[in-house]
Amino acid sequence: MSKQEKGWKDLTLAAISSKVSTDFLTGDWKVFMPVHNLEKCVSCLTCVMLCPEGAARWNSELGKVEFDLSFCKGCGICANECPTKAIVMKMPEKEE
């Protein structure tokens, strides 16, 4: 019998998952999203270290921080802690 895996929306309130958060696309929780200004960014990686979901990632090939909005919950920690204010939180624009 095949057991279909549950997504984060299927978990009960206060449930503990046996998987890491990167196994669940949790980006649809957010109201705000990070907007990253590469001209202000000094690549200190504070956002990468403090992002609770691993949505802020260092791309060593490109030499810059990237955001995976599939995992970003819009908490704003990255924007609050960025020493150069290279990240601001904005509401996503609605598609019409």
Backbone as XML, in Angstrom:
<?xml version="1.0"?>
<chain id="A" units="angstrom">
  <residue number="1" name="MET">
    <atom name="N" x="0.841" y="-1.172" z="0.000"/>
    <atom name="CA" x="0.000" y="0.000" z="0.000"/>
    <atom name="C" x="0.886" y="1.235" z="0.000"/>
  </residue>
  <residue number="2" name="SER">
    <atom name="N" x="0.646" y="2.145" z="-0.936"/>
    <atom name="CA" x="1.435" y="3.357" z="-1.057"/>
    <atom name="C" x="0.905" y="4.416" z="-0.089"/>
  </residue>
  <residue number="3" name="LYS">
    <atom name="N" x="1.781" y="4.964" z="0.678"/>
    <atom name="CA" x="1.402" y="5.994" z="1.643"/>
    <atom name="C" x="1.829" y="7.352" z="1.094"/>
  </residue>
  <residue number="4" name="GLN">
    <atom name="N" x="0.856" y="8.201" z="0.804"/>
    <atom name="CA" x="1.169" y="9.521" z="0.254"/>
    <atom name="C" x="1.697" y="10.413" z="1.378"/>
  </residue>
  <residue number="5" name="GLU">
    <atom name="N" x="2.797" y="11.124" z="1.079"/>
    <atom name="CA" x="3.387" y="11.991" z="2.082"/>
    <atom name="C" x="2.537" y="13.239" z="2.268"/>
  </residue>
  <residue number="6" name="LYS">
    <atom name="N" x="2.492" y="13.717" z="3.502"/>
    <atom name="CA" x="1.725" y="14.914" z="3.819"/>
    <atom name="C" x="2.570" y="16.155" z="3.616"/>
  </residue>
  <residue number="7" name="GLY">
    <atom name="N" x="1.936" y="17.214" z="3.175"/>
    <atom name="CA" x="2.584" y="18.517" z="3.077"/>
    <atom name="C" x="2.361" y="19.273" z="4.373"/>
  </residue>
  <residue number="8" name="TRP">
    <atom name="N" x="2.915" y="20.467" z="4.498"/>
    <atom name="CA" x="2.791" y="21.214" z="5.743"/>
    <atom name="C" x="1.348" y="21.583" z="6.052"/>
  </residue>
  <residue number="9" name="LYS">
    <atom name="N" x="0.509" y="21.759" z="5.032"/>
    <atom name="CA" x="-0.892" y="22.116" z="5.264"/>
    <atom name="C" x="-1.689" y="20.954" z="5.847"/>
  </residue>
  <residue number="10" name="ASP">
    <atom name="N" x="-1.175" y="19.737" z="5.702"/>
    <atom name="CA" x="-1.873" y="18.556" z="6.195"/>
    <atom name="C" x="-1.524" y="18.219" z="7.638"/>
  </residue>
  <residue number="11" name="LEU">
    <atom name="N" x="-0.517" y="18.881" z="8.197"/>
    <atom name="CA" x="-0.114" y="18.592" z="9.566"/>
    <atom name="C" x="-1.124" y="19.171" z="10.542"/>
  </residue>
  <residue number="12" name="THR">
    <atom name="N" x="-1.342" y="18.493" z="11.651"/>
    <atom name="CA" x="-2.260" y="18.997" z="12.658"/>
    <atom name="C" x="-1.616" y="20.126" z="13.439"/>
  </residue>
  <residue number="13" name="LEU">
    <atom name="N" x="-2.431" y="20.925" z="14.080"/>
    <atom name="CA" x="-1.944" y="22.051" z="14.868"/>
    <atom name="C" x="-0.946" y="21.554" z="15.912"/>
  </residue>
  <residue number="14" name="ALA">
    <atom name="N" x="0.163" y="22.196" z="16.021"/>
    <atom name="CA" x="1.243" y="21.859" z="16.957"/>
    <atom name="C" x="1.886" y="20.506" z="16.648"/>
  </residue>
  <residue number="15" name="ALA">
    <atom name="N" x="1.783" y="20.077" z="15.411"/>
    <atom name="CA" x="2.390" y="18.804" z="15.025"/>
    <atom name="C" x="3.892" y="18.966" z="14.871"/>
  </residue>
  <residue number="16" name="ILE">
    <atom name="N" x="4.589" y="17.887" z="15.052"/>
    <atom name="CA" x="6.034" y="17.863" z="14.846"/>
    <atom name="C" x="6.292" y="17.031" z="13.610"/>
  </residue>
  <residue number="17" name="SER">
    <atom name="N" x="7.016" y="17.608" z="12.682"/>
    <atom name="CA" x="7.313" y="16.917" z="11.444"/>
    <atom name="C" x="8.635" y="16.168" z="11.567"/>
  </residue>
  <residue number="18" name="SER">
    <atom name="N" x="8.703" y="15.039" z="10.932"/>
    <atom name="CA" x="9.941" y="14.265" z="10.948"/>
    <atom name="C" x="10.904" y="14.705" z="9.858"/>
  </residue>
  <residue number="19" name="LYS">
    <atom name="N" x="10.509" y="15.705" z="9.069"/>
    <atom name="CA" x="11.340" y="16.205" z="7.970"/>
    <atom name="C" x="11.834" y="17.611" z="8.282"/>
  </residue>
  <residue number="20" name="VAL">
    <atom name="N" x="12.901" y="17.988" z="7.628"/>
    <atom name="CA" x="13.394" y="19.356" z="7.759"/>
    <atom name="C" x="12.474" y="20.297" z="7.001"/>
  </residue>
  <residue number="21" name="SER">
    <atom name="N" x="12.506" y="21.580" z="7.367"/>
    <atom name="CA" x="11.584" y="22.536" z="6.751"/>
    <atom name="C" x="11.837" y="22.720" z="5.263"/>
  </residue>
  <residue number="22" name="THR">
    <atom name="N" x="13.043" y="22.399" z="4.789"/>
    <atom name="CA" x="13.321" y="22.562" z="3.366"/>
    <atom name="C" x="12.625" y="21.508" z="2.513"/>
  </residue>
  <residue number="23" name="ASP">
    <atom name="N" x="11.994" y="20.521" z="3.160"/>
    <atom name="CA" x="11.214" y="19.535" z="2.415"/>
    <atom name="C" x="9.803" y="20.028" z="2.114"/>
  </residue>
  <residue number="24" name="PHE">
    <atom name="N" x="9.426" y="21.174" z="2.700"/>
    <atom name="CA" x="8.090" y="21.720" z="2.504"/>
    <atom name="C" x="8.205" y="23.116" z="1.889"/>
  </residue>
  <residue number="25" name="LEU">
    <atom name="N" x="7.487" y="23.360" z="0.825"/>
    <atom name="CA" x="7.453" y="24.691" z="0.227"/>
    <atom name="C" x="6.500" y="25.540" z="1.056"/>
  </residue>
  <residue number="26" name="THR">
    <atom name="N" x="7.048" y="26.400" z="1.887"/>
    <atom name="CA" x="6.243" y="27.180" z="2.820"/>
    <atom name="C" x="6.110" y="28.639" z="2.412"/>
  </residue>
  <residue number="27" name="GLY">
    <atom name="N" x="6.510" y="28.978" z="1.221"/>
    <atom name="CA" x="6.510" y="30.364" z="0.779"/>
    <atom name="C" x="5.147" y="30.992" z="0.616"/>
  </residue>
  <residue number="28" name="ASP">
    <atom name="N" x="4.104" y="30.196" z="0.576"/>
    <atom name="CA" x="2.779" y="30.798" z="0.406"/>
    <atom name="C" x="2.204" y="31.318" z="1.718"/>
  </residue>
  <residue number="29" name="TRP">
    <atom name="N" x="2.973" y="31.262" z="2.798"/>
    <atom name="CA" x="2.549" y="31.827" z="4.078"/>
    <atom name="C" x="2.719" y="33.333" z="4.103"/>
  </residue>
  <residue number="30" name="LYS">
    <atom name="N" x="3.614" y="33.853" z="3.295"/>
    <atom name="CA" x="4.050" y="35.237" z="3.470"/>
    <atom name="C" x="3.035" y="36.270" z="3.000"/>
  </residue>
  <residue number="31" name="VAL">
    <atom name="N" x="3.063" y="37.399" z="3.709"/>
    <atom name="CA" x="2.331" y="38.589" z="3.301"/>
    <atom name="C" x="3.330" y="39.546" z="2.655"/>
  </residue>
  <residue number="32" name="PHE">
    <atom name="N" x="4.541" y="39.616" z="3.235"/>
    <atom name="CA" x="5.608" y="40.452" z="2.714"/>
    <atom name="C" x="6.710" y="39.584" z="2.138"/>
  </residue>
  <residue number="33" name="MET">
    <atom name="N" x="7.450" y="40.120" z="1.206"/>
    <atom name="CA" x="8.573" y="39.394" z="0.620"/>
    <atom name="C" x="9.808" y="40.284" z="0.616"/>
  </residue>
  <residue number="34" name="PRO">
    <atom name="N" x="11.002" y="39.682" z="0.711"/>
    <atom name="CA" x="12.221" y="40.488" z="0.697"/>
    <atom name="C" x="12.553" y="40.965" z="-0.711"/>
  </residue>
  <residue number="35" name="VAL">
    <atom name="N" x="12.941" y="42.227" z="-0.798"/>
    <atom name="CA" x="13.442" y="42.793" z="-2.047"/>
    <atom name="C" x="14.886" y="43.176" z="-1.757"/>
  </residue>
  <residue number="36" name="HIS">
    <atom name="N" x="15.800" y="42.587" z="-2.518"/>
    <atom name="CA" x="17.231" y="42.679" z="-2.255"/>
    <atom name="C" x="17.879" y="43.657" z="-3.226"/>
  </residue>
  <residue number="37" name="ASN">
    <atom name="N" x="18.539" y="44.681" z="-2.685"/>
    <atom name="CA" x="19.239" y="45.668" z="-3.492"/>
    <atom name="C" x="20.712" y="45.260" z="-3.553"/>
  </residue>
  <residue number="38" name="LEU">
    <atom name="N" x="21.142" y="44.718" z="-4.672"/>
    <atom name="CA" x="22.511" y="44.219" z="-4.806"/>
    <atom name="C" x="23.553" y="45.326" z="-4.729"/>
  </residue>
  <residue number="39" name="GLU">
    <atom name="N" x="23.174" y="46.559" z="-5.062"/>
    <atom name="CA" x="24.127" y="47.674" z="-4.994"/>
    <atom name="C" x="24.481" y="48.022" z="-3.552"/>
  </residue>
  <residue number="40" name="LYS">
    <atom name="N" x="23.546" y="47.827" z="-2.619"/>
    <atom name="CA" x="23.802" y="48.110" z="-1.206"/>
    <atom name="C" x="24.417" y="46.911" z="-0.475"/>
  </residue>
  <residue number="41" name="CYS">
    <atom name="N" x="24.242" y="45.723" z="-1.019"/>
    <atom name="CA" x="24.675" y="44.492" z="-0.351"/>
    <atom name="C" x="26.203" y="44.401" z="-0.319"/>
  </residue>
  <residue number="42" name="VAL">
    <atom name="N" x="26.739" y="44.113" z="0.882"/>
    <atom name="CA" x="28.187" y="43.942" z="1.048"/>
    <atom name="C" x="28.545" y="42.466" z="1.263"/>
  </residue>
  <residue number="43" name="SER">
    <atom name="N" x="27.597" y="41.572" z="1.038"/>
    <atom name="CA" x="27.785" y="40.121" z="1.171"/>
    <atom name="C" x="28.321" y="39.718" z="2.541"/>
  </residue>
  <residue number="44" name="CYS">
    <atom name="N" x="27.750" y="40.327" z="3.584"/>
    <atom name="CA" x="28.161" y="39.970" z="4.952"/>
    <atom name="C" x="27.560" y="38.631" z="5.387"/>
  </residue>
  <residue number="45" name="LEU">
    <atom name="N" x="26.524" y="38.182" z="4.692"/>
    <atom name="CA" x="25.833" y="36.905" z="4.910"/>
    <atom name="C" x="25.033" y="36.861" z="6.210"/>
  </residue>
  <residue number="46" name="THR">
    <atom name="N" x="24.763" y="38.002" z="6.802"/>
    <atom name="CA" x="23.926" y="38.042" z="8.004"/>
    <atom name="C" x="22.550" y="37.461" z="7.706"/>
  </residue>
  <residue number="47" name="CYS">
    <atom name="N" x="21.988" y="37.829" z="6.576"/>
    <atom name="CA" x="20.662" y="37.318" z="6.202"/>
    <atom name="C" x="20.680" y="35.801" z="6.032"/>
  </residue>
  <residue number="48" name="VAL">
    <atom name="N" x="21.741" y="35.284" z="5.461"/>
    <atom name="CA" x="21.863" y="33.838" z="5.247"/>
    <atom name="C" x="21.935" y="33.112" z="6.587"/>
  </residue>
  <residue number="49" name="MET">
    <atom name="N" x="22.718" y="33.660" z="7.514"/>
    <atom name="CA" x="22.879" y="33.023" z="8.823"/>
    <atom name="C" x="21.610" y="33.081" z="9.668"/>
  </residue>
  <residue number="50" name="LEU">
    <atom name="N" x="20.823" y="34.146" z="9.520"/>
    <atom name="CA" x="19.674" y="34.340" z="10.401"/>
    <atom name="C" x="18.338" y="33.883" z="9.830"/>
  </residue>
  <residue number="51" name="CYS">
    <atom name="N" x="18.280" y="33.582" z="8.553"/>
    <atom name="CA" x="17.010" y="33.154" z="7.952"/>
    <atom name="C" x="16.570" y="31.825" z="8.551"/>
  </residue>
  <residue number="52" name="PRO">
    <atom name="N" x="15.424" y="31.790" z="9.233"/>
    <atom name="CA" x="14.991" y="30.551" z="9.879"/>
    <atom name="C" x="14.573" y="29.450" z="8.910"/>
  </residue>
  <residue number="53" name="GLU">
    <atom name="N" x="14.318" y="29.794" z="7.667"/>
    <atom name="CA" x="13.867" y="28.806" z="6.688"/>
    <atom name="C" x="14.890" y="28.500" z="5.611"/>
  </residue>
  <residue number="54" name="GLY">
    <atom name="N" x="16.047" y="29.131" z="5.658"/>
    <atom name="CA" x="17.060" y="28.885" z="4.637"/>
    <atom name="C" x="16.679" y="29.457" z="3.285"/>
  </residue>
  <residue number="55" name="ALA">
    <atom name="N" x="15.795" y="30.459" z="3.281"/>
    <atom name="CA" x="15.368" y="31.067" z="2.022"/>
    <atom name="C" x="16.440" y="31.998" z="1.462"/>
  </residue>
  <residue number="56" name="ALA">
    <atom name="N" x="17.249" y="32.585" z="2.338"/>
    <atom name="CA" x="18.374" y="33.411" z="1.902"/>
    <atom name="C" x="19.581" y="32.487" z="1.783"/>
  </residue>
  <residue number="57" name="ARG">
    <atom name="N" x="20.154" y="32.440" z="0.612"/>
    <atom name="CA" x="21.257" y="31.492" z="0.350"/>
    <atom name="C" x="22.403" y="32.192" z="-0.359"/>
  </residue>
  <residue number="58" name="TRP">
    <atom name="N" x="23.615" y="31.754" z="-0.055"/>
    <atom name="CA" x="24.801" y="32.275" z="-0.717"/>
    <atom name="C" x="25.043" y="31.455" z="-1.973"/>
  </residue>
  <residue number="59" name="ASN">
    <atom name="N" x="25.131" y="32.119" z="-3.109"/>
    <atom name="CA" x="25.454" y="31.460" z="-4.373"/>
    <atom name="C" x="26.926" y="31.748" z="-4.647"/>
  </residue>
  <residue number="60" name="SER">
    <atom name="N" x="27.779" y="30.775" z="-4.361"/>
    <atom name="CA" x="29.226" y="30.988" z="-4.502"/>
    <atom name="C" x="29.651" y="31.136" z="-5.957"/>
  </residue>
  <residue number="61" name="GLU">
    <atom name="N" x="28.912" y="30.534" z="-6.875"/>
    <atom name="CA" x="29.253" y="30.664" z="-8.291"/>
    <atom name="C" x="29.037" y="32.089" z="-8.792"/>
  </residue>
  <residue number="62" name="LEU">
    <atom name="N" x="27.963" y="32.729" z="-8.310"/>
    <atom name="CA" x="27.657" y="34.095" z="-8.732"/>
    <atom name="C" x="28.228" y="35.128" z="-7.763"/>
  </residue>
  <residue number="63" name="GLY">
    <atom name="N" x="28.642" y="34.672" z="-6.586"/>
    <atom name="CA" x="29.199" y="35.581" z="-5.589"/>
    <atom name="C" x="28.184" y="36.548" z="-5.019"/>
  </residue>
  <residue number="64" name="LYS">
    <atom name="N" x="26.942" y="36.064" z="-4.800"/>
    <atom name="CA" x="25.909" y="36.937" z="-4.244"/>
    <atom name="C" x="24.864" y="36.131" z="-3.474"/>
  </residue>
  <residue number="65" name="VAL">
    <atom name="N" x="24.121" y="36.853" z="-2.665"/>
    <atom name="CA" x="23.023" y="36.256" z="-1.910"/>
    <atom name="C" x="21.805" y="36.183" z="-2.822"/>
  </residue>
  <residue number="66" name="GLU">
    <atom name="N" x="21.100" y="35.056" z="-2.728"/>
    <atom name="CA" x="19.852" y="34.889" z="-3.479"/>
    <atom name="C" x="18.760" y="34.475" z="-2.509"/>
  </residue>
  <residue number="67" name="PHE">
    <atom name="N" x="17.525" y="34.773" z="-2.858"/>
    <atom name="CA" x="16.383" y="34.409" z="-2.026"/>
    <atom name="C" x="15.508" y="33.413" z="-2.763"/>
  </residue>
  <residue number="68" name="ASP">
    <atom name="N" x="15.187" y="32.317" z="-2.114"/>
    <atom name="CA" x="14.269" y="31.330" z="-2.675"/>
    <atom name="C" x="12.903" y="31.592" z="-2.059"/>
  </residue>
  <residue number="69" name="LEU">
    <atom name="N" x="12.049" y="32.279" z="-2.788"/>
    <atom name="CA" x="10.748" y="32.681" z="-2.263"/>
    <atom name="C" x="9.798" y="31.510" z="-2.061"/>
  </residue>
  <residue number="70" name="SER">
    <atom name="N" x="10.177" y="30.335" z="-2.520"/>
    <atom name="CA" x="9.365" y="29.142" z="-2.265"/>
    <atom name="C" x="9.388" y="28.761" z="-0.790"/>
  </residue>
  <residue number="71" name="PHE">
    <atom name="N" x="10.406" y="29.225" z="-0.072"/>
    <atom name="CA" x="10.547" y="28.902" z="1.342"/>
    <atom name="C" x="10.382" y="30.119" z="2.249"/>
  </residue>
  <residue number="72" name="CYS">
    <atom name="N" x="10.494" y="31.320" z="1.716"/>
    <atom name="CA" x="10.420" y="32.539" z="2.519"/>
    <atom name="C" x="9.019" y="32.703" z="3.097"/>
  </residue>
  <residue number="73" name="LYS">
    <atom name="N" x="8.950" y="32.908" z="4.419"/>
    <atom name="CA" x="7.667" y="33.123" z="5.082"/>
    <atom name="C" x="7.381" y="34.602" z="5.306"/>
  </residue>
  <residue number="74" name="GLY">
    <atom name="N" x="8.311" y="35.462" z="4.904"/>
    <atom name="CA" x="8.092" y="36.897" z="5.038"/>
    <atom name="C" x="8.252" y="37.429" z="6.442"/>
  </residue>
  <residue number="75" name="CYS">
    <atom name="N" x="9.062" y="36.792" z="7.261"/>
    <atom name="CA" x="9.214" y="37.193" z="8.662"/>
    <atom name="C" x="9.943" y="38.521" z="8.816"/>
  </residue>
  <residue number="76" name="GLY">
    <atom name="N" x="10.804" y="38.885" z="7.867"/>
    <atom name="CA" x="11.496" y="40.161" z="7.899"/>
    <atom name="C" x="12.766" y="40.203" z="8.716"/>
  </residue>
  <residue number="77" name="ILE">
    <atom name="N" x="13.201" y="39.069" z="9.253"/>
    <atom name="CA" x="14.442" y="39.048" z="10.027"/>
    <atom name="C" x="15.603" y="39.539" z="9.169"/>
  </residue>
  <residue number="78" name="CYS">
    <atom name="N" x="15.660" y="39.095" z="7.932"/>
    <atom name="CA" x="16.755" y="39.495" z="7.040"/>
    <atom name="C" x="16.802" y="41.007" z="6.876"/>
  </residue>
  <residue number="79" name="ALA">
    <atom name="N" x="15.646" y="41.632" z="6.665"/>
    <atom name="CA" x="15.591" y="43.078" z="6.473"/>
    <atom name="C" x="15.918" y="43.819" z="7.767"/>
  </residue>
  <residue number="80" name="ASN">
    <atom name="N" x="15.422" y="43.330" z="8.882"/>
    <atom name="CA" x="15.682" y="43.988" z="10.168"/>
    <atom name="C" x="17.143" y="43.936" z="10.561"/>
  </residue>
  <residue number="81" name="GLU">
    <atom name="N" x="17.832" y="42.864" z="10.224"/>
    <atom name="CA" x="19.202" y="42.678" z="10.666"/>
    <atom name="C" x="20.261" y="43.070" z="9.638"/>
  </residue>
  <residue number="82" name="CYS">
    <atom name="N" x="19.864" y="43.387" z="8.431"/>
    <atom name="CA" x="20.831" y="43.762" z="7.393"/>
    <atom name="C" x="21.525" y="45.075" z="7.774"/>
  </residue>
  <residue number="83" name="PRO">
    <atom name="N" x="22.853" y="45.054" z="7.943"/>
    <atom name="CA" x="23.555" y="46.255" z="8.397"/>
    <atom name="C" x="23.569" y="47.396" z="7.372"/>
  </residue>
  <residue number="84" name="THR">
    <atom name="N" x="23.396" y="47.095" z="6.111"/>
    <atom name="CA" x="23.402" y="48.142" z="5.086"/>
    <atom name="C" x="22.005" y="48.452" z="4.555"/>
  </residue>
  <residue number="85" name="LYS">
    <atom name="N" x="20.989" y="47.825" z="5.150"/>
    <atom name="CA" x="19.591" y="48.005" z="4.725"/>
    <atom name="C" x="19.416" y="47.704" z="3.237"/>
  </residue>
  <residue number="86" name="ALA">
    <atom name="N" x="20.102" y="46.639" z="2.787"/>
    <atom name="CA" x="20.013" y="46.213" z="1.390"/>
    <atom name="C" x="18.767" y="45.379" z="1.124"/>
  </residue>
  <residue number="87" name="ILE">
    <atom name="N" x="18.030" y="45.059" z="2.192"/>
    <atom name="CA" x="16.813" y="44.253" z="2.043"/>
    <atom name="C" x="15.653" y="45.032" z="2.650"/>
  </residue>
  <residue number="88" name="VAL">
    <atom name="N" x="14.577" y="45.156" z="1.895"/>
    <atom name="CA" x="13.346" y="45.752" z="2.402"/>
    <atom name="C" x="12.217" y="44.758" z="2.165"/>
  </residue>
  <residue number="89" name="MET">
    <atom name="N" x="11.229" y="44.799" z="3.031"/>
    <atom name="CA" x="10.082" y="43.907" z="2.895"/>
    <atom name="C" x="8.964" y="44.665" z="2.182"/>
  </residue>
  <residue number="90" name="LYS">
    <atom name="N" x="8.436" y="44.046" z="1.136"/>
    <atom name="CA" x="7.364" y="44.655" z="0.358"/>
    <atom name="C" x="6.262" y="43.624" z="0.146"/>
  </residue>
  <residue number="91" name="MET">
    <atom name="N" x="5.072" y="44.119" z="-0.098"/>
    <atom name="CA" x="3.967" y="43.217" z="-0.432"/>
    <atom name="C" x="4.140" y="42.778" z="-1.879"/>
  </residue>
  <residue number="92" name="PRO">
    <atom name="N" x="3.942" y="41.495" z="-2.148"/>
    <atom name="CA" x="4.055" y="41.026" z="-3.544"/>
    <atom name="C" x="2.966" y="41.700" z="-4.393"/>
  </residue>
  <residue number="93" name="GLU">
    <atom name="N" x="3.340" y="42.000" z="-5.627"/>
    <atom name="CA" x="2.360" y="42.592" z="-6.525"/>
    <atom name="C" x="1.419" y="41.518" z="-7.015"/>
  </residue>
  <residue number="94" name="LYS">
    <atom name="N" x="0.157" y="41.846" z="-7.048"/>
    <atom name="CA" x="-0.839" y="40.870" z="-7.468"/>
    <atom name="C" x="-0.858" y="40.740" z="-8.974"/>
  </residue>
  <residue number="95" name="GLU">
    <atom name="N" x="-0.972" y="39.500" z="-9.431"/>
    <atom name="CA" x="-1.079" y="39.238" z="-10.868"/>
    <atom name="C" x="-2.516" y="39.407" z="-11.288"/>
  </residue>
  <residue number="96" name="GLU">
    <atom name="N" x="-2.731" y="40.075" z="-12.397"/>
    <atom name="CA" x="-4.096" y="40.288" z="-12.870"/>
    <atom name="C" x="-4.357" y="39.508" z="-14.114"/>
  </residue>
</chain>
